[in-house]
Amino acid sequence: AGAGRRDSVVRRAGDQDGQAHVRVRDRGALEGATVVWRAIAGEEQRLGGKGRILVRPSGTEPLLRVMVEGREAQQVANLAKGIADVVQRVAA
């Protein structure tokens, strides 16, 4: 998958999912939150091209959704929680 085409990543057999939801007052709070985007970039490097991270606002609830895919279940769960913690500090 190309760097600009995150939506084209195909899940492979054995990939693990990790999700976290962060309740927020403003679902648009991430737009200028560089600390969150830096944390995401750092964690994507730790995945070493063998997974992806998606953080997006819910369309129907005052939530930001953190979704992580990767090969190792424990790593995926830890990354989802860690990113959710950063989002919580910045956007909640």
Backbone hydrogen bonds, N-H to C=O, Kabsch-Sander energy under -0.5 kcal/mol:
donor,donor_aa,acceptor,acceptor_aa,energy
5,R,2,G,-1.6
8,S,5,R,-1.9
9,V,6,R,-1.5
15,D,12,R,-2.1
16,Q,70,G,-4.3
18,G,68,V,-2.3
20,A,66,V,-2.1
22,V,64,L,-2.5
23,R,21,H,-0.5
24,V,62,P,-2.7
25,R,91,A,-0.7
26,D,91,A,-0.6
27,R,25,R,-0.5
29,A,26,D,-1.8
31,E,28,G,-1.6
33,A,30,L,-1.4
34,T,32,G,-1.6
36,V,33,A,-0.9
37,W,33,A,-1.7
38,R,34,T,-2.6
39,A,35,V,-1.8
40,I,36,V,-2.4
41,A,37,W,-2.3
42,G,38,R,-2.4
43,E,39,A,-2.2
44,E,40,I,-2.5
45,Q,41,A,-1.7
46,R,42,G,-1.5
47,L,43,E,-1.4
48,G,44,E,-0.7
48,G,45,Q,-1.1
49,G,44,E,-0.8
50,K,47,L,-1.6
52,R,69,E,-1.8
54,L,67,M,-3.1
56,R,65,R,-2.3
58,S,63,L,-2.7
63,L,61,E,-2.3
64,L,22,V,-2.2
65,R,56,R,-3.7
66,V,20,A,-3.2
67,M,54,L,-3.2
67,M,65,R,-0.5
68,V,18,G,-3.0
69,E,52,R,-2.8
70,G,16,Q,-1.8
73,A,71,R,-0.6
76,V,72,E,-2.5
77,A,73,A,-2.4
78,N,74,Q,-2.5
79,L,75,Q,-2.7
80,A,76,V,-2.4
81,K,77,A,-2.2
82,G,78,N,-2.7
83,I,79,L,-2.7
84,A,80,A,-2.2
85,D,81,K,-2.3
86,V,82,G,-1.7
87,V,83,I,-2.7
88,Q,84,A,-2.7
89,R,85,D,-2.0
90,V,86,V,-1.7
91,A,87,V,-3.6
92,A,87,V,-0.5
92,A,88,Q,-1.4
